[in-house]
Amino acid sequence: MVTARPFKVPANAKIYSLLGMQLIEINDGLRDQLSPYSFETLLVVDPGKTQASNGFRPGDAFWDTDARERIKDFHDLVKQLLAACETQKKSGRLTYSVGMYYDYIRPHEARSSTLFLNLKQEDVAELQNLLKPQSDLQSR
């Protein structure tokens, strides 16, 4: 039987912002506390209003995108999202849809699922800014 229980974000956890969501990387300590799967790398702390309406919830654990490569860390996720957008842009699309593969635990169920991030040009710009070195961002 799987039991969902609240958890507290560790004080030393770096919180990443992505498209309105707040994410943390799953380290070994969190994995021991929350997840049996070694391939889950990012945990949704707060999905934000837009992504919550798309179906994401606190505790969802991301592990893959349409790239079909396991997500290694936050920056790898950003790179995969940008690559998917670039591929779709080459085919003439002006907005992009990227599948996010994740696991979740809800009352009475635990499973894997896929939801799609629907991205616009301003979202792509946000993703590109996330990959810029911090010194570039601080000099503005």
Residue pairs with C-beta under 8 A, 6 or more apart in sequence:
2 105
2 109
2 110
4 59
4 105
4 106
4 107
7 30
7 33
7 34
7 59
9 15
9 24
9 45
10 29
10 30
13 24
13 25
13 30
14 24
14 25
15 22
15 23
15 24
15 45
16 22
16 23
16 24
16 25
16 42
16 74
17 23
18 74
18 77
18 78
18 127
18 130
19 48
19 50
19 51
19 117
19 119
19 123
19 126
19 127
20 47
20 48
20 49
20 50
20 51
21 44
21 46
21 47
21 48
21 51
21 56
22 44
22 45
22 46
22 48
23 42
23 43
23 44
23 45
23 62
23 74
24 30
24 42
24 43
24 45
25 41
25 42
25 43
25 73
25 74
26 34
26 35
26 40
26 41
26 42
26 43
26 61
30 43
31 37
31 38
31 40
34 43
34 59
34 61
35 61
35 103
37 61
37 63
37 103
39 63
39 64
39 70
40 61
40 62
40 63
40 102
40 103
41 61
41 62
41 63
41 70
41 71
41 72
41 73
41 76
41 77
42 61
42 62
42 63
42 71
42 73
42 74
42 77
43 59
43 60
43 61
43 62
44 51
44 56
44 57
44 58
44 59
44 60
44 61
44 62
44 102
45 58
46 58
47 54
47 56
47 57
47 58
47 60
51 117
54 115
54 116
54 117
54 118
55 115
56 100
56 102
56 115
57 104
57 106
59 104
59 105
60 102
60 103
60 104
61 102
61 103
61 104
62 71
62 77
62 100
62 101
62 102
63 70
63 71
63 101
63 102
63 103
64 70
64 71
64 100
64 101
65 71
65 77
65 80
65 81
65 84
65 98
65 99
65 100
65 101
66 80
66 84
66 98
66 99
67 80
67 83
67 84
69 80
71 77
71 80
75 130
75 131
78 127
78 130
78 131
79 131
80 98
81 98
81 117
81 119
81 127
82 124
82 127
82 128
82 131
84 96
84 98
85 96
85 98
85 119
85 124
85 127
88 96
88 97
89 96
94 121
95 118
95 119
95 120
95 121
96 118
96 119
96 120
96 124
97 116
97 117
97 118
97 119
98 116
98 117
98 119
99 114
99 115
99 116
100 114
100 115
100 116
100 117
101 112
101 113
101 114
102 112
102 113
102 114
102 115
103 110
103 111
103 112
103 113
104 110
104 111
104 113
117 123
119 127
129 137
